[in-house]
């Protein structure tokens, strides 16, 4: 049995699904991930893991709040739905290719921690922080405990 929580960052475009949308729900399946590396990260998630909720493709990209993983990984049903944008003709219920987890709202940040602010402390976050690396487009990525604490410190300063 795993002793400590892991930390993650999950991206969403706020006009598709925002932290405020999650607060209203308040638990939602994180469907539609179609990148193998991001999927593999999701397969490592456990209930109670903490998640930075990142808004991408917006005027001010950044972390807008915290969510938590609310379920074990399970097959993403959108891969089987022919009318879905996320349909995968190679996936079958017997051999699903894509998984998801449910996420639960925890809290909004008082002030977002912007991508620009994180890039300004890039050295503090280390080379392993994929979000500040050029060309990184993963929608799900791990966050180390040290990175988690440093970003929370940025929020407190905001």
Beta strands, then each sheet from edge to edge (+ up, - down):
strand 1: 7-13
strand 2: 27-29
strand 3: 50-56
strand 4: 62-69
strand 5: 74-75
strand 6: 99-100
strand 7: 102-114
strand 8: 140-143
sheet 1: 2+ 7- 4+ 3- 1- 8+
sheet 2: 5+ 6-
end
